[in-house]
Amino acid sequence: MSTLRIRAVALASLLVGLFYFFGLRAAAGQKDIYFTRKNNESWTPPNITDLDEAKMGSFDTVISAIMDPAEKSFDRLSCPPPIHERYDHLRQSRSEGNRTTLTAIRYFFALNLYQSAHVLPRLLGSIVEAMRFLQPERCVLSIVGGRSNDGTTEILEGLRKHIEATGATYYFSTSNIDPLAPGHDRITDLAHLRNLALDPLVQQPQLYSTDATVIFINDVAICLDDILELIHQRVVQQADMVCAMDWVRDARIFYDSWVARNIQGDLFVEVPQTGSFDLAHNVFWNHPASRARLDAKLPTQVYACWNGGVAFIAKPLIQKNIRFRASHEHECIAGEPTLFCKDFWRHGHGRIAIVPSVNLGYSDDEARTAKELHGYTADNIRKAEEDQRLTSNIHWKSTPPELVKCQPDWLTSSWVEWNEAQVETVPLASG
């Protein structure tokens, strides 16, 4: 589907998005009110505002590498072939009334990308491979970029005809939202950008399978089997959300420490009152059961995670109006993924887990180190499930922890009720 570059329509779409995603806080009761689109209303994708036409054509080798996994022009992370028989079930169609998943979109890939040209050959190359494996006509790739001057915008626009030629649906737009701009609330802006990437899904729910999965990936170096394993675990575990593990500093420090919470509600790592990260290598330091499954590379339930890449069910977004958001008044300040998980729990979707067999880094070099230290996905699976005969089944807890660690910054922490400042999401009545 090509983007309609009509500025008036794009501006209207953006204004609707601001209200639709973040709602209006009612003065009384602090209720979030989300606008829902009527079924007979059409939706126009926003346009690209910062494309440098003079640079188009300058990145043909990057685009070629993304579309061809055998291309050797770039020193990207080397990825092994996936265990095809493990993932074949992800391509099977199932009846949905008068249609099958062959005619309904089942996989929605979402990304926010800024200054990411260095990682695109591996990141998008693997996503293209995943869509080819999963059957492109059942896949959507939605990317929101903007403000990049390293060629990211031009590469992503140059990919359009190639992605669409595979049979997949491609949405690419840009936004000038800058979460680090002075006077901006970082979490609000990040939430808005994530919601924009989800727009093609929530604005057109009739196009998607009832069991559609969203695969939301950061600017990481990721392999095809990493992606397929996340989707596989979401399906076979009947999970609501599963997350990878992301690493920095020679892959010895767990990166998403501020966002993630274990099933007891605590941080994954110990952060003393000094704010030091000297202990950030010791994941699940105070929860032995989770630590044992982490060491064995087995999925384990958590309260919240993101960790560079996730796969989650689309249903709560469509049926429960869940969106990424910032903290409400009188609610602990937290990252938008933490609050997203909290809202999943609030609506009965607390089957959230990490998949420790999948390990990611934020560059090709960091990803190589992460996989050398923590293992490649296929190797981790073989060792756990075949060599050691361990079961990957999760024994799900249906209730969240009573208390969750509130960590607004690295020097301040407290324990709060998991559902503090609970608010009701009220869809706007249609008619």
N, C-alpha and C positions, 0 to 999 in steps of 0.2 A: 504494500500500500504506500503510495507516494505522499509526501507531506505537502499540504496546500499552503503556499506561502502568502497568506493574506493577513496583513498586519492587524487589521481591525478585528478579525475573527480570533487571531492569536491573543490579542489583548483581552478580549472578552473571555476567552478560555482560561487565561491566567487569573482573571478576577474571580471567575466562578470557582476555579481551583482553590484560591485562597480561602473562600468561604466553605467550600465543600470539604476540604481536608481538615481544616483547623476549627471550623465551626465558629459560632458566636457564644461567648460565655454569658449566660444570663446573669443579670445582676443578683437575682435571688436564686439560691440553691446551687449555683455554680454548675449548671448543666451544660454539656456540650451539645450543640444542635448541628447536625450534619445535613447538608442538602443532598437529596437523592434525585437522580435524573429520571424523568418520566420515560417509560418504555418507548414512546413514539418520538422522543427527541434524538436528534443525531448528534454526533460528537466529531469535532474536527481536531486533529492533532495539532499542537503548537508548532511553530516554525523554528528555523535556525537563524539566529540573529547575528552571529559573529563569524560566519564563514569567510575565509580569505580565498576568494576565487583564484587569485594569482598563484596560490600554493597547490591548487588542485592539479594532480598529475605528478607532483613531486614525491609522492609516497607510494608509488606503484609497487615497489619491492616489498613494502610492509603489507600492503593489501594482498599481494601474491602469497606471502608467507602465511597470512591468516587463513587464506582459502585453501592452501596446500600444506598439509602436515608434513610432507616429505621435503619441503623447501628448506635449504641449509644456509640461506643467506644471513641468518641471525643466530647468534649464540644463545639460543633460548633453552630453557629447561628441557632436558630429554625425558620423554615420558614412555613408559612401557605400554604395550597393548593391553586393553582391558580383558577381563575374564568374561568373554561374550556370553557363555551359557548362564552365567550368574545374572546377567542383566536383560536377557531376552524377554522376560516377562513384562518389562517396561514398554515393549513395543506392541504388546497384544491389545487388541481392541475388545471392548465390552459394550454390551447393549445398553442404551440409555433411552428407553421409550421407543420412539420411532427412528432413532438415529444411533450410530455407534461412535466410538471415540475416533474413528477414521475421519469423521466429518466435524468433530468438535475439537477445539484446541485443548490440549492436555498439559502442555509444558510452557510456562511463562518465565523467560529469563529476563531479569531486571538488573541494571547497573547504573551507578552514578560515576562518571569518569571526569577527572580533571588532571591535566598535565600527566597523562598516562601513556604516552606514546611508547615509552621504553618497555612496557610490559604487554602491550597489545598483541604482538605476534603469538605469545604463549597463551595469554588469557582468552582472547577472542578466537584464536586458532582452536583451542580446546572446546570452546562453546560451539563453534561451527561443527566440529567433529561430533559433539554430543547431539546436536540437532539432526545431523545426518543419520546418526544411529537411531534416534528416537522417532524418525520420520519427520522431515522438515515441515510438511503441511500441517502437522499437529503442534508446531512450535511457534512461539512469538519471541522476538528479541527486542526489548525496549531499553533504550539507553538515553539518559539525560546527561548532557555535557555542558560546556560553557566556560568562558574566561581562559581557555587554554591557548598558549602561543607556541606549543611544541609540536604542532601538527595533529594533535588528538582530534580536533574538530574536523579537519580536512580528511583524515583517515576514516573517521566514522561515517562521514557523508559519502566518501568514495566507495565505501563498502556496500552501499545501498543496493545497487543493481546486482552485485554478486550474491548478496544474501537472498534477495528476492528471486534470483534465478534458481536457487536451490528448492524453492517452494515454500520457504518459511516467510512469515510476516515480520517486517522490520519497521520499528518506530525509532527515529532519532530526532531529538530536539535539543535546544540549548536554553540555558537560563543564566541570567546575570546575578543570581543570588550568591552572595559570598559569605559563608558562615563565619569567617574570620574578620569581616569588615568592622571597623570601630562602631560601637553603638548597636551592633547586632547581637541577638541572642543566638549563640551557636547551635544549641539543640533545636530550637524552633526552625532555624534555616535548614539544618540537616534533615529534620523530619519532613519539611516541605519538599526538599529535593527527592527524598525517597518516595514520597507520595506521588510526585510527578512521574516518576518511573513506573509506578503502578497504575497510572491513569488509564492506559489502554485496556487494562483488565477490569477495573471497577466501573469504568464508563460504558463498557460493552459486555456485561456478564453473560448475555445470551449466546455469545460465541464460544463459550468455554464449557468443557466437560464438568460434570458435577464433582469429579474427583481431581480437578486440575491442581497441579503443583506449581508453586512459585519458587524459582531458583534465583536467589538474590546474592550477587557475588561482588566483593570489594575489588579494588585494583591490585589483585594478587596474581602470582604465577601459579597456575592450576593445571592439572592433567585431566584428560578425558575420564579416566577411571575414578578420579576424585569426585567429579560431578556425578557420574553414574552411581557411585556408592552412596552419596548423600541422598539421591532420589530413591535408590533401592531401600535404604534403611528407613526412609520416611514411609515407604509403602509396606514393607514386610513387618515393621514394628507397629504399624497402624499409628504412627506418630503424628502429632500436629506440627511439630517443627524439629528439625535436626540441624546441628551445627558442626562445622569442622573445628580444628584447632589451628590457631595462627601464632607464629613465633617471630621474634626479633633477637638482635644481639647474639649472633651466631646460633640462633635457634634455641637458646637456653632460657629465654624469658618469654613467658606467655603474654601475648600482646594485649588481648581484649580484657584486661584485668578490671577496668572500671565498670564494664557492662555486665560481665558474667557473674552469676550467683549459683552456688551449688544447691542441692535439694534441701539443705538445711537453711538456706537463705543467706549464707555467708559468701564473701568473696572467694574466688578460686584460689587466691594466693594470700599470704599473710603480708599486710602492709602496716608496719608499726607507726606510732604517732609521729615519728620523725619524717614520715613520708618516704623513707628509703625503699628502694626496690631490690635490695640485696637478697631478699628471700623470695623474689617473684618467680624463681625457678621451681619452687616447691608447690606444685599444683595439688589441690585437695589435701593440704597439709593437716587439716583437722577433721577429715572425713575418710577413714580407712577403707570403707566399702567402695566408695567412688574411686579412691586412689588405686585400689587393687584392679578395678576394671580399666582404669586409664592405663596402667602398666601393661595389662594384657591386651590393650587395644580393642576393648569391647565397649559398645555403646552403653552409656549410663545416663539416667534421668537427672536433670538439673532444673532449677527454677527459671533461669534466664541465661541466654547465650546469644552470640552472633559469630564472632571468631573468624571473620574473613569470608565466610561463605555459608549459606543456609539453604535449606529446602523446607517449605512449609505449605500447608494446605491453603487453597484460595478461599475456601468456603466462609471462614469467619470475616473476611473482608467484604464479601458480598452479602452474607446473611446478617452479620452482626455489626456491619459498618466500622469495623476496627481499622484504624489508620495509625501511622506513626505520628507521634505528638511530643510536645514538651510537658513538663510537670504542671499540674494544676496548682492553684493557690492552696497553700497548707499541705502540699504533697512534697515528699522528699525530692530534691533535685537529682535527676538521674538521666542517663543517656536514653535516646529515643528507642534503641533496641530493647533496653531493659523494660521500659514502659510498654512497649509492644508486647513483650512476653507477659507482663503483668495483666494486660487487657485480654490476652489469650486465656490465662488462668481464670480471669473474672467471668469469662463467657463459657467456661467448661472445656477449654482446650489446653489442658496442662500437660499433655504428653510431649514434653520438650526434652531433648537429649543431645548430648555431644556424641560425635563419632570419632574417636581418637585414632582410628586408622587413617584418617584424612588429615594431612598436615600441610599447611600453607605458609608461604612467605611473600613479602611485598616487593620482591624483585626476583629475577631468575636466579641470581646468586643466593639470595636468602632462602628461596624455595629449595635449591639444591642442598643447602646446608640442613634445612629442616628435615628433608627426606633422608639425608644420610644419617642424621642423628635419631630421628623418630620413626623412620621407616617409610618406604613407599606403600601406597594403599594395598596393592595386590600382595606384596610380601607380608604385610601385617595380617591380612585376611588368611593367607595360607598358614602362617605360623599359629594363629589363634584357633582357627576353625578346623584345619586339617591336621597339623602336626600335634597340637595340644588337645584337640577335640573339645574345645570350650564352646559353650553355648552363648550366642550373642543376644538371646531373648532378654528383654527388659521386663522386670516386674514393676509395673507402673503404680505409682501412688496417685490417688485421685484427688487429694487435697494438697494445697500448697503449704509451706511452712508458716507457722503462726506469725513469726517475726522475720523480717528481712533486713540485712545490713544496709543502712543509709550512709552513703559515702559521697557527699556533695563535692568534696575535694580530698586530696590525699592526706590532709592534716586534720580532718574532721570526720568522725564517724559516730553512729549511734544505731540502735535497733528500733525499728518501727513496725507496726502491724502491717502485714503484707498488703491489705486493702485500705490503708489509710487514705483519706480524702477521696473515697470512692464516689464516682459521679455516674449519673445515668446518661447514656448516649441516646438521644431522642431524634430519630429520623424525621425530617420534615414531611408532613402528610401530603400525599399527592392528591390532586383533584382540582 
